[in-house]
Amino acid sequence: MIPTPDAFATALPRARLAELVDALVEQGWYVGEGFIPAELCAALHHELGAMADHEALEAAGIGRGQEHALRRDIRGDAIRWLDRESQARRQYLEAMAELQQELNRALFLGLFEYEAHFAHYPPGAFYKRHLDSFRGRANRVISTVGYLNPDWPADGGGEMVIFAADDPEREVARVRPEAGTFACFLSDSVPHEVLPTRLPRASIAGWFRRNASLGGLVDPAR
C-alpha cells in the first residue's frame, strides 16, 4: 500500500544536517542511512516503477548541451527529470531546499538551484567511474543521491563506490542502494561509480548548482 501524502515527513533532522555538513568539510562526502523517510521513499519508488513499466523514461547520456551523447558502454540507466507534479516529488524537493539552505548557511556556498532526476538501472546496468563536474568549468557544486529500493539484498550489486579525492584509485566507501540511504559529495573532486546491478535499482540523483557562466554564456542546468 502506497502511503498518503499526509504520511510523508518533510523536515530533515537537525542533527543529521549537522552531521552531513561536518562530513563534507572533513572528507568531501557523506553517507547516511535512514536519512530519507521510509514513507516518502516508498511513494517515490512506486512512481519510478510506474514510469519504467510505461516506458516513460529516457536513456541517460553523458555530457551536457552540444556535448551530450549516449554511451551505453559508460552508463546504462534511464532517467526522468524531477518535477513537482506529485506530492511525493514536491516533498523530496522541499527537503532538498531545506538542505540547500543549511549548506549555504554553514558553508557560504552560494547555491541557488537544485536539479534532480529519477534513475532506473535495469539488471546488468552500471555507470563507470566519473566526476559530476570539472573544477572551474561548470556550476554543479554538491551532488546528492537518494536511494529508493526497500530490502536491498547483500548480493544485489548496484553499489556506488566513492573514491578518494586525492587518489582516484583508492576506494573510501561503498554504498548499498537501500531505501532511505542518502549520499552527498563534492561534485568536482569526488570520483564515484555505480557497480553492475543484479536487480532493478531505483534512486534520485541531484545537484546543487551555483550561478556561473562558460565563455560568457550562462552555464546550462542540463
CYANA upper distance limits for C-alpha pairs under 8 A (distance plus 0.5 A):
  2 ILE  CA     39 GLU  CA      8.45
  2 ILE  CA     42 ALA  CA      7.21
  2 ILE  CA     43 ALA  CA      6.33
  2 ILE  CA     46 HIS  CA      8.01
  3 PRO  CA      7 ALA  CA      6.62
  3 PRO  CA      8 PHE  CA      8.20
  3 PRO  CA     39 GLU  CA      6.68
  3 PRO  CA     40 LEU  CA      8.46
  3 PRO  CA     42 ALA  CA      8.10
  3 PRO  CA     43 ALA  CA      7.13
  4 THR  CA      8 PHE  CA      7.97
  5 PRO  CA     87 GLN  CA      6.58
  5 PRO  CA     88 ALA  CA      7.36
  7 ALA  CA     39 GLU  CA      7.28
  8 PHE  CA     37 PRO  CA      7.71
  8 PHE  CA     39 GLU  CA      6.32
  8 PHE  CA     40 LEU  CA      5.97
  8 PHE  CA     88 ALA  CA      8.18
  8 PHE  CA     91 GLN  CA      8.23
  9 ALA  CA     37 PRO  CA      6.73
  9 ALA  CA     39 GLU  CA      8.27
  9 ALA  CA     40 LEU  CA      7.78
 10 THR  CA     91 GLN  CA      6.64
 10 THR  CA     92 TYR  CA      8.20
 10 THR  CA     94 GLU  CA      7.78
 10 THR  CA     95 ALA  CA      6.58
 11 ALA  CA     95 ALA  CA      6.92
 11 ALA  CA     98 GLU  CA      8.21
 12 LEU  CA     16 ARG  CA      7.83
 12 LEU  CA     17 LEU  CA      7.63
 12 LEU  CA     35 PHE  CA      8.20
 12 LEU  CA     36 ILE  CA      8.42
 12 LEU  CA     95 ALA  CA      7.06
 12 LEU  CA     98 GLU  CA      8.06
 12 LEU  CA     99 LEU  CA      8.41
 13 PRO  CA     17 LEU  CA      6.96
 14 ARG  CA     18 ALA  CA      6.83
 15 ALA  CA     19 GLU  CA      6.69
 16 ARG  CA     20 LEU  CA      6.62
 16 ARG  CA     35 PHE  CA      7.99
 17 LEU  CA     21 VAL  CA      6.76
 17 LEU  CA     99 LEU  CA      7.70
 17 LEU  CA    102 GLU  CA      7.90
 18 ALA  CA     22 ASP  CA      6.67
 19 GLU  CA     23 ALA  CA      6.76
 20 LEU  CA     24 LEU  CA      6.80
 20 LEU  CA     30 TYR  CA      6.28
 20 LEU  CA     31 VAL  CA      8.39
 20 LEU  CA     32 GLY  CA      8.48
 20 LEU  CA    184 CYS  CA      8.32
 21 VAL  CA     25 VAL  CA      6.85
 21 VAL  CA    103 LEU  CA      7.41
 21 VAL  CA    106 ALA  CA      7.97
 22 ASP  CA     26 GLU  CA      6.61
 23 ALA  CA     27 GLN  CA      6.22
 23 ALA  CA     28 GLY  CA      7.02
 23 ALA  CA     29 TRP  CA      6.53
 23 ALA  CA     30 TYR  CA      5.99
 24 LEU  CA     28 GLY  CA      4.65
 24 LEU  CA     29 TRP  CA      5.43
 24 LEU  CA     30 TYR  CA      6.71
 24 LEU  CA    184 CYS  CA      8.38
 24 LEU  CA    185 PHE  CA      7.15
 24 LEU  CA    186 LEU  CA      8.00
 28 GLY  CA    165 ALA  CA      8.35
 28 GLY  CA    185 PHE  CA      6.14
 28 GLY  CA    186 LEU  CA      6.18
 28 GLY  CA    190 VAL  CA      7.65
 29 TRP  CA    183 ALA  CA      7.95
 29 TRP  CA    184 CYS  CA      6.12
 29 TRP  CA    185 PHE  CA      4.51
 29 TRP  CA    186 LEU  CA      7.02
 29 TRP  CA    190 VAL  CA      8.11
 30 TYR  CA    183 ALA  CA      6.09
 30 TYR  CA    184 CYS  CA      5.62
 30 TYR  CA    185 PHE  CA      6.70
 31 VAL  CA    175 VAL  CA      8.05
 31 VAL  CA    181 THR  CA      7.61
 31 VAL  CA    182 PHE  CA      6.25
 31 VAL  CA    183 ALA  CA      4.91
 31 VAL  CA    184 CYS  CA      7.02
 32 GLY  CA    181 THR  CA      6.05
 32 GLY  CA    182 PHE  CA      5.82
 32 GLY  CA    183 ALA  CA      7.00
 33 GLU  CA    180 GLY  CA      6.52
 33 GLU  CA    181 THR  CA      4.63
 33 GLU  CA    182 PHE  CA      6.92
 34 GLY  CA     38 ALA  CA      8.07
 34 GLY  CA    179 ALA  CA      8.10
 34 GLY  CA    180 GLY  CA      4.95
 34 GLY  CA    181 THR  CA      5.83
 34 GLY  CA    182 PHE  CA      8.12
 35 PHE  CA    180 GLY  CA      5.94
 35 PHE  CA    181 THR  CA      6.20
 35 PHE  CA    182 PHE  CA      6.33
 36 ILE  CA     40 LEU  CA      7.65
 36 ILE  CA     41 CYS  CA      7.30
 36 ILE  CA    146 GLY  CA      7.93
 36 ILE  CA    179 ALA  CA      8.34
 36 ILE  CA    180 GLY  CA      4.95
 36 ILE  CA    181 THR  CA      7.12
 36 ILE  CA    182 PHE  CA      7.37
 37 PRO  CA     41 CYS  CA      6.87
 37 PRO  CA    180 GLY  CA      6.70
 38 ALA  CA     42 ALA  CA      6.69
 38 ALA  CA    179 ALA  CA      7.57
 38 ALA  CA    180 GLY  CA      6.56
 39 GLU  CA     43 ALA  CA      6.89
 40 LEU  CA     44 LEU  CA      6.73
 40 LEU  CA     88 ALA  CA      6.71
 40 LEU  CA     92 TYR  CA      8.16
 41 CYS  CA     45 HIS  CA      6.42
 41 CYS  CA    147 TYR  CA      8.15
 41 CYS  CA    148 LEU  CA      5.67
 41 CYS  CA    149 ASN  CA      8.40
 41 CYS  CA    179 ALA  CA      6.75
 41 CYS  CA    180 GLY  CA      6.94
 42 ALA  CA     46 HIS  CA      6.67
 42 ALA  CA    148 LEU  CA      7.41
 42 ALA  CA    150 PRO  CA      8.24
 43 ALA  CA     47 GLU  CA      6.84
 43 ALA  CA     88 ALA  CA      6.80
 44 LEU  CA     48 LEU  CA      6.71
 44 LEU  CA     88 ALA  CA      6.68
 44 LEU  CA     89 ARG  CA      7.56
 44 LEU  CA    148 LEU  CA      7.57
 45 HIS  CA     49 GLY  CA      6.58
 45 HIS  CA    148 LEU  CA      5.95
 45 HIS  CA    149 ASN  CA      7.30
 45 HIS  CA    202 ALA  CA      7.28
 46 HIS  CA     50 ALA  CA      6.76
 47 GLU  CA     51 MET  CA      6.85
 48 LEU  CA     52 ALA  CA      6.74
 48 LEU  CA    118 PHE  CA      7.37
 48 LEU  CA    120 HIS  CA      8.04
 48 LEU  CA    202 ALA  CA      7.85
 49 GLY  CA     53 ASP  CA      6.64
 50 ALA  CA     54 HIS  CA      6.67
 51 MET  CA     55 GLU  CA      6.51
 51 MET  CA     56 ALA  CA      5.31
 51 MET  CA     57 LEU  CA      6.81
 52 ALA  CA     56 ALA  CA      6.53
 52 ALA  CA     57 LEU  CA      6.67
 52 ALA  CA    120 HIS  CA      8.00
 56 ALA  CA     80 ARG  CA      8.17
 57 LEU  CA     78 ALA  CA      6.19
 57 LEU  CA     79 ILE  CA      5.74
 57 LEU  CA     80 ARG  CA      5.88
 58 GLU  CA     78 ALA  CA      5.66
 58 GLU  CA     79 ILE  CA      5.89
 58 GLU  CA     80 ARG  CA      7.06
 59 ALA  CA     70 LEU  CA      7.97
 59 ALA  CA     76 GLY  CA      7.93
 59 ALA  CA     77 ASP  CA      6.86
 59 ALA  CA     78 ALA  CA      4.82
 59 ALA  CA     79 ILE  CA      6.83
 60 ALA  CA     70 LEU  CA      7.20
 60 ALA  CA     75 ARG  CA      7.82
 60 ALA  CA     76 GLY  CA      7.54
 60 ALA  CA     77 ASP  CA      6.31
 60 ALA  CA     78 ALA  CA      5.62
 60 ALA  CA     79 ILE  CA      6.39
 61 GLY  CA     68 HIS  CA      6.78
 61 GLY  CA     69 ALA  CA      5.71
 61 GLY  CA     70 LEU  CA      4.78
 61 GLY  CA     71 ARG  CA      6.68
 61 GLY  CA     75 ARG  CA      7.81
 62 ILE  CA     67 GLU  CA      8.38
 62 ILE  CA     68 HIS  CA      6.01
 62 ILE  CA     69 ALA  CA      6.00
 62 ILE  CA     70 LEU  CA      6.88
 62 ILE  CA     71 ARG  CA      7.44
 63 GLY  CA     67 GLU  CA      5.72
 63 GLY  CA     68 HIS  CA      4.79
 63 GLY  CA     69 ALA  CA      7.02
 64 ARG  CA     68 HIS  CA      5.11
 64 ARG  CA    220 PRO  CA      8.38
 64 ARG  CA    222 ARG  CA      6.12
 65 GLY  CA    220 PRO  CA      7.83
 65 GLY  CA    222 ARG  CA      7.29
 71 ARG  CA     75 ARG  CA      6.84
 71 ARG  CA     76 GLY  CA      8.43
 72 ARG  CA     76 GLY  CA      5.74
 74 ILE  CA    126 PHE  CA      7.96
 74 ILE  CA    127 TYR  CA      6.12
 74 ILE  CA    128 LYS  CA      5.87
 75 ARG  CA    125 ALA  CA      7.54
 75 ARG  CA    126 PHE  CA      6.01
 75 ARG  CA    127 TYR  CA      4.60
 75 ARG  CA    128 LYS  CA      6.92
 76 GLY  CA    121 TYR  CA      7.10
 76 GLY  CA    122 PRO  CA      8.32
 76 GLY  CA    125 ALA  CA      5.29
 76 GLY  CA    126 PHE  CA      6.11
 76 GLY  CA    127 TYR  CA      7.01
 77 ASP  CA    119 ALA  CA      6.70
 77 ASP  CA    120 HIS  CA      5.94
 77 ASP  CA    121 TYR  CA      4.98
 77 ASP  CA    122 PRO  CA      7.45
 77 ASP  CA    125 ALA  CA      6.86
 77 ASP  CA    126 PHE  CA      7.69
 77 ASP  CA    127 TYR  CA      8.26
 78 ALA  CA    119 ALA  CA      6.26
 78 ALA  CA    120 HIS  CA      5.73
 78 ALA  CA    121 TYR  CA      7.05
 79 ILE  CA    117 HIS  CA      6.66
 79 ILE  CA    118 PHE  CA      5.80
 79 ILE  CA    119 ALA  CA      5.14
 79 ILE  CA    120 HIS  CA      6.76
 80 ARG  CA    117 HIS  CA      5.80
 80 ARG  CA    118 PHE  CA      5.74
 80 ARG  CA    119 ALA  CA      7.53
 81 TRP  CA    115 GLU  CA      8.41
 81 TRP  CA    116 ALA  CA      6.48
 81 TRP  CA    117 HIS  CA      4.43
 81 TRP  CA    118 PHE  CA      6.73
 82 LEU  CA     89 ARG  CA      7.50
 82 LEU  CA    115 GLU  CA      7.99
 82 LEU  CA    116 ALA  CA      5.99
 82 LEU  CA    117 HIS  CA      5.24
 82 LEU  CA    118 PHE  CA      6.95
 83 ASP  CA     89 ARG  CA      7.18
 83 ASP  CA     90 ARG  CA      8.03
 84 ARG  CA     89 ARG  CA      6.01
 84 ARG  CA     90 ARG  CA      5.32
 84 ARG  CA     93 LEU  CA      8.36
 85 GLU  CA     89 ARG  CA      7.40
 85 GLU  CA     90 ARG  CA      7.75
 86 SER  CA     90 ARG  CA      6.73
 87 GLN  CA     91 GLN  CA      6.62
 88 ALA  CA     92 TYR  CA      6.74
 89 ARG  CA     93 LEU  CA      6.71
 90 ARG  CA     94 GLU  CA      6.58
 91 GLN  CA     95 ALA  CA      6.65
 92 TYR  CA     96 MET  CA      6.88
 93 LEU  CA     97 ALA  CA      6.65
 94 GLU  CA     98 GLU  CA      6.82
 95 ALA  CA     99 LEU  CA      6.89
 96 MET  CA    100 GLN  CA      6.55
 96 MET  CA    114 TYR  CA      8.10
 97 ALA  CA    101 GLN  CA      6.79
 97 ALA  CA    114 TYR  CA      8.14
 98 GLU  CA    102 GLU  CA      6.91
 99 LEU  CA    103 LEU  CA      6.67
100 GLN  CA    104 ASN  CA      6.68
100 GLN  CA    111 LEU  CA      7.26
100 GLN  CA    208 PHE  CA      7.77
101 GLN  CA    105 ARG  CA      6.52
102 GLU  CA    106 ALA  CA      6.47
103 LEU  CA    107 LEU  CA      6.04
103 LEU  CA    108 PHE  CA      7.57
103 LEU  CA    109 LEU  CA      7.34
103 LEU  CA    111 LEU  CA      8.45
104 ASN  CA    108 PHE  CA      5.10
104 ASN  CA    109 LEU  CA      5.61
104 ASN  CA    110 GLY  CA      6.37
104 ASN  CA    111 LEU  CA      6.87
109 LEU  CA    210 ARG  CA      8.28
110 GLY  CA    210 ARG  CA      6.61
111 LEU  CA    141 VAL  CA      8.30
111 LEU  CA    208 PHE  CA      6.66
111 LEU  CA    209 ARG  CA      5.96
111 LEU  CA    210 ARG  CA      5.22
111 LEU  CA    211 ASN  CA      8.05
112 PHE  CA    208 PHE  CA      7.90
112 PHE  CA    209 ARG  CA      6.59
112 PHE  CA    210 ARG  CA      6.11
112 PHE  CA    211 ASN  CA      7.19
113 GLU  CA    208 PHE  CA      6.30
113 GLU  CA    209 ARG  CA      5.70
113 GLU  CA    210 ARG  CA      7.40
114 TYR  CA    206 GLY  CA      7.46
114 TYR  CA    207 TRP  CA      6.14
114 TYR  CA    208 PHE  CA      5.01
114 TYR  CA    209 ARG  CA      6.53
115 GLU  CA    206 GLY  CA      6.02
115 GLU  CA    207 TRP  CA      6.01
115 GLU  CA    208 PHE  CA      7.22
115 GLU  CA    209 ARG  CA      8.28
115 GLU  CA    221 ALA  CA      7.84
116 ALA  CA    204 ILE  CA      7.14
116 ALA  CA    205 ALA  CA      5.97
116 ALA  CA    206 GLY  CA      4.35
116 ALA  CA    207 TRP  CA      6.85
117 HIS  CA    204 ILE  CA      6.07
117 HIS  CA    205 ALA  CA      6.06
117 HIS  CA    206 GLY  CA      6.92
118 PHE  CA    202 ALA  CA      7.93
118 PHE  CA    203 SER  CA      6.44
118 PHE  CA    204 ILE  CA      4.99
118 PHE  CA    205 ALA  CA      6.99
119 ALA  CA    201 ARG  CA      8.43
119 ALA  CA    202 ALA  CA      6.38
119 ALA  CA    203 SER  CA      5.76
119 ALA  CA    204 ILE  CA      6.24
119 ALA  CA    205 ALA  CA      7.28
120 HIS  CA    200 PRO  CA      7.42
120 HIS  CA    201 ARG  CA      6.19
120 HIS  CA    202 ALA  CA      5.43
120 HIS  CA    203 SER  CA      7.28
121 TYR  CA    125 ALA  CA      5.98
121 TYR  CA    126 PHE  CA      7.74
121 TYR  CA    197 THR  CA      7.77
121 TYR  CA    200 PRO  CA      6.11
121 TYR  CA    201 ARG  CA      5.40
121 TYR  CA    202 ALA  CA      7.12
122 PRO  CA    197 THR  CA      7.85
122 PRO  CA    199 LEU  CA      7.15
122 PRO  CA    200 PRO  CA      5.13
122 PRO  CA    201 ARG  CA      7.03
123 PRO  CA    196 PRO  CA      8.04
123 PRO  CA    197 THR  CA      5.84
123 PRO  CA    198 ARG  CA      5.26
123 PRO  CA    199 LEU  CA      5.35
123 PRO  CA    200 PRO  CA      5.95
123 PRO  CA    201 ARG  CA      8.27
124 GLY  CA    196 PRO  CA      5.73
124 GLY  CA    197 THR  CA      5.73
124 GLY  CA    198 ARG  CA      6.37
124 GLY  CA    199 LEU  CA      8.34
125 ALA  CA    195 LEU  CA      8.45
125 ALA  CA    196 PRO  CA      5.73
125 ALA  CA    197 THR  CA      6.37
126 PHE  CA    158 GLY  CA      7.71
126 PHE  CA    193 GLU  CA      8.34
126 PHE  CA    194 VAL  CA      5.78
126 PHE  CA    195 LEU  CA      5.78
126 PHE  CA    196 PRO  CA      4.96
126 PHE  CA    197 THR  CA      7.17
127 TYR  CA    193 GLU  CA      6.07
127 TYR  CA    194 VAL  CA      5.30
127 TYR  CA    195 LEU  CA      7.26
127 TYR  CA    196 PRO  CA      8.25
128 LYS  CA    192 HIS  CA      8.37
128 LYS  CA    193 GLU  CA      5.53
128 LYS  CA    194 VAL  CA      6.88
128 LYS  CA    195 LEU  CA      8.10
129 ARG  CA    191 PRO  CA      6.79
129 ARG  CA    192 HIS  CA      5.60
129 ARG  CA    193 GLU  CA      4.64
129 ARG  CA    194 VAL  CA      7.94
130 HIS  CA    191 PRO  CA      5.82
130 HIS  CA    192 HIS  CA      6.20
130 HIS  CA    193 GLU  CA      6.90
131 LEU  CA    187 SER  CA      6.93
131 LEU  CA    188 ASP  CA      6.51
131 LEU  CA    189 SER  CA      7.35
131 LEU  CA    190 VAL  CA      6.91
131 LEU  CA    191 PRO  CA      5.45
131 LEU  CA    192 HIS  CA      7.24
132 ASP  CA    140 ARG  CA      7.84
132 ASP  CA    143 SER  CA      7.87
132 ASP  CA    187 SER  CA      5.52
132 ASP  CA    188 ASP  CA      6.65
132 ASP  CA    191 PRO  CA      8.48
133 SER  CA    137 ARG  CA      7.99
133 SER  CA    138 ALA  CA      6.58
133 SER  CA    139 ASN  CA      7.98
133 SER  CA    140 ARG  CA      6.45
133 SER  CA    141 VAL  CA      8.10
133 SER  CA    187 SER  CA      5.86
133 SER  CA    188 ASP  CA      5.04
133 SER  CA    189 SER  CA      8.47
134 PHE  CA    138 ALA  CA      6.78
134 PHE  CA    187 SER  CA      8.45
134 PHE  CA    188 ASP  CA      5.63
134 PHE  CA    189 SER  CA      8.42
135 ARG  CA    188 ASP  CA      5.67
135 ARG  CA    189 SER  CA      7.88
137 ARG  CA    214 LEU  CA      7.39
138 ALA  CA    212 ALA  CA      7.61
138 ALA  CA    213 SER  CA      8.11
138 ALA  CA    214 LEU  CA      7.83
138 ALA  CA    219 ASP  CA      7.14
139 ASN  CA    209 ARG  CA      5.83
139 ASN  CA    210 ARG  CA      5.61
139 ASN  CA    211 ASN  CA      6.94
139 ASN  CA    212 ALA  CA      6.19
139 ASN  CA    213 SER  CA      8.43
139 ASN  CA    219 ASP  CA      7.43
140 ARG  CA    187 SER  CA      6.65
140 ARG  CA    188 ASP  CA      8.11
140 ARG  CA    207 TRP  CA      6.46
140 ARG  CA    208 PHE  CA      6.48
140 ARG  CA    209 ARG  CA      5.01
140 ARG  CA    210 ARG  CA      7.00
141 VAL  CA    186 LEU  CA      6.59
141 VAL  CA    187 SER  CA      5.67
141 VAL  CA    188 ASP  CA      7.32
141 VAL  CA    207 TRP  CA      7.50
141 VAL  CA    208 PHE  CA      6.33
141 VAL  CA    209 ARG  CA      6.05
141 VAL  CA    210 ARG  CA      7.15
142 ILE  CA    184 CYS  CA      7.38
142 ILE  CA    185 PHE  CA      6.22
142 ILE  CA    186 LEU  CA      5.29
142 ILE  CA    187 SER  CA      5.57
142 ILE  CA    207 TRP  CA      6.14
142 ILE  CA    208 PHE  CA      5.65
142 ILE  CA    209 ARG  CA      7.71
143 SER  CA    184 CYS  CA      6.05
143 SER  CA    185 PHE  CA      5.85
143 SER  CA    186 LEU  CA      6.66
143 SER  CA    187 SER  CA      5.77
143 SER  CA    205 ALA  CA      8.04
143 SER  CA    206 GLY  CA      6.28
143 SER  CA    207 TRP  CA      4.95
143 SER  CA    208 PHE  CA      6.94
144 THR  CA    182 PHE  CA      7.73
144 THR  CA    183 ALA  CA      6.07
144 THR  CA    184 CYS  CA      4.92
144 THR  CA    185 PHE  CA      7.19
144 THR  CA    204 ILE  CA      8.50
144 THR  CA    205 ALA  CA      6.27
144 THR  CA    206 GLY  CA      5.46
144 THR  CA    207 TRP  CA      6.48
145 VAL  CA    182 PHE  CA      6.23
145 VAL  CA    183 ALA  CA      5.57
145 VAL  CA    184 CYS  CA      7.00
145 VAL  CA    203 SER  CA      7.23
145 VAL  CA    204 ILE  CA      6.09
145 VAL  CA    205 ALA  CA      5.06
145 VAL  CA    206 GLY  CA      6.78
146 GLY  CA    179 ALA  CA      8.30
146 GLY  CA    180 GLY  CA      7.41
146 GLY  CA    181 THR  CA      6.67
146 GLY  CA    182 PHE  CA      5.13
146 GLY  CA    183 ALA  CA      7.05
146 GLY  CA    203 SER  CA      6.03
146 GLY  CA    204 ILE  CA      5.58
146 GLY  CA    205 ALA  CA      7.09
147 TYR  CA    177 PRO  CA      5.91
147 TYR  CA    178 GLU  CA      6.28
147 TYR  CA    179 ALA  CA      5.37
147 TYR  CA    180 GLY  CA      6.36
147 TYR  CA    181 THR  CA      6.06
147 TYR  CA    182 PHE  CA      6.91
147 TYR  CA    202 ALA  CA      6.91
147 TYR  CA    203 SER  CA      4.90
147 TYR  CA    204 ILE  CA      7.02
148 LEU  CA    177 PRO  CA      7.86
148 LEU  CA    178 GLU  CA      6.95
148 LEU  CA    179 ALA  CA      4.57
148 LEU  CA    180 GLY  CA      6.94
148 LEU  CA    202 ALA  CA      5.95
148 LEU  CA    203 SER  CA      5.82
148 LEU  CA    204 ILE  CA      8.31
149 ASN  CA    177 PRO  CA      7.12
149 ASN  CA    178 GLU  CA      5.85
149 ASN  CA    179 ALA  CA      5.16
149 ASN  CA    201 ARG  CA      7.13
149 ASN  CA    202 ALA  CA      6.34
149 ASN  CA    203 SER  CA      8.09
150 PRO  CA    178 GLU  CA      6.42
150 PRO  CA    179 ALA  CA      5.43
151 ASP  CA    178 GLU  CA      7.03
151 ASP  CA    179 ALA  CA      7.92
152 TRP  CA    156 GLY  CA      6.98
152 TRP  CA    176 ARG  CA      8.17
152 TRP  CA    177 PRO  CA      7.28
152 TRP  CA    178 GLU  CA      5.86
152 TRP  CA    179 ALA  CA      8.31
155 ASP  CA    198 ARG  CA      8.42
156 GLY  CA    197 THR  CA      6.77
156 GLY  CA    198 ARG  CA      5.71
156 GLY  CA    199 LEU  CA      6.52
157 GLY  CA    176 ARG  CA      8.35
157 GLY  CA    195 LEU  CA      7.02
157 GLY  CA    196 PRO  CA      6.58
157 GLY  CA    197 THR  CA      4.95
157 GLY  CA    198 ARG  CA      6.08
157 GLY  CA    199 LEU  CA      8.06
158 GLY  CA    176 ARG  CA      7.65
158 GLY  CA    177 PRO  CA      7.25
158 GLY  CA    194 VAL  CA      6.41
158 GLY  CA    195 LEU  CA      5.32
158 GLY  CA    196 PRO  CA      5.73
158 GLY  CA    197 THR  CA      4.41
158 GLY  CA    198 ARG  CA      7.53
158 GLY  CA    199 LEU  CA      8.44
158 GLY  CA    201 ARG  CA      7.42
159 GLU  CA    174 ARG  CA      6.64
159 GLU  CA    175 VAL  CA      5.70
159 GLU  CA    176 ARG  CA      5.26
159 GLU  CA    177 PRO  CA      6.48
159 GLU  CA    194 VAL  CA      6.25
159 GLU  CA    195 LEU  CA      5.97
159 GLU  CA    196 PRO  CA      8.39
159 GLU  CA    197 THR  CA      8.10
160 MET  CA    174 ARG  CA      6.16
160 MET  CA    175 VAL  CA      5.51
160 MET  CA    176 ARG  CA      7.32
160 MET  CA    177 PRO  CA      8.03
160 MET  CA    192 HIS  CA      7.25
160 MET  CA    193 GLU  CA      6.05
160 MET  CA    194 VAL  CA      4.94
160 MET  CA    195 LEU  CA      6.84
161 VAL  CA    171 GLU  CA      7.28
161 VAL  CA    172 VAL  CA      8.24
161 VAL  CA    173 ALA  CA      6.38
161 VAL  CA    174 ARG  CA      5.00
161 VAL  CA    175 VAL  CA      6.87
161 VAL  CA    192 HIS  CA      5.89
161 VAL  CA    193 GLU  CA      5.82
161 VAL  CA    194 VAL  CA      6.81
161 VAL  CA    195 LEU  CA      7.87
162 ILE  CA    171 GLU  CA      6.41
162 ILE  CA    172 VAL  CA      6.28
162 ILE  CA    173 ALA  CA      5.60
162 ILE  CA    174 ARG  CA      6.73
162 ILE  CA    175 VAL  CA      8.45
162 ILE  CA    190 VAL  CA      7.57
162 ILE  CA    191 PRO  CA      6.71
162 ILE  CA    192 HIS  CA      5.01
162 ILE  CA    193 GLU  CA      7.40
163 PHE  CA    167 ASP  CA      7.65
163 PHE  CA    168 PRO  CA      5.87
163 PHE  CA    169 GLU  CA      7.10
163 PHE  CA    170 ARG  CA      5.94
163 PHE  CA    171 GLU  CA      4.86
163 PHE  CA    172 VAL  CA      5.83
163 PHE  CA    173 ALA  CA      7.55
163 PHE  CA    190 VAL  CA      6.91
163 PHE  CA    191 PRO  CA      5.83
163 PHE  CA    192 HIS  CA      6.31
164 ALA  CA    168 PRO  CA      6.00
164 ALA  CA    169 GLU  CA      7.93
164 ALA  CA    170 ARG  CA      6.17
164 ALA  CA    171 GLU  CA      6.79
164 ALA  CA    172 VAL  CA      6.47
164 ALA  CA    190 VAL  CA      6.96
164 ALA  CA    191 PRO  CA      7.60
165 ALA  CA    189 SER  CA      5.85
165 ALA  CA    190 VAL  CA      5.38
165 ALA  CA    191 PRO  CA      7.16
168 PRO  CA    191 PRO  CA      6.78
177 PRO  CA    181 THR  CA      7.54
177 PRO  CA    201 ARG  CA      7.90
177 PRO  CA    202 ALA  CA      8.41
177 PRO  CA    203 SER  CA      8.26
185 PHE  CA    190 VAL  CA      7.14
186 LEU  CA    190 VAL  CA      6.30
187 SER  CA    207 TRP  CA      8.40
197 THR  CA    201 ARG  CA      7.45
211 ASN  CA    218 VAL  CA      8.44
211 ASN  CA    219 ASP  CA      8.28
212 ALA  CA    218 VAL  CA      6.69
212 ALA  CA    219 ASP  CA      6.34
213 SER  CA    217 LEU  CA      5.65
213 SER  CA    218 VAL  CA      4.72
213 SER  CA    219 ASP  CA      5.18
214 LEU  CA    218 VAL  CA      6.77
214 LEU  CA    219 ASP  CA      6.12
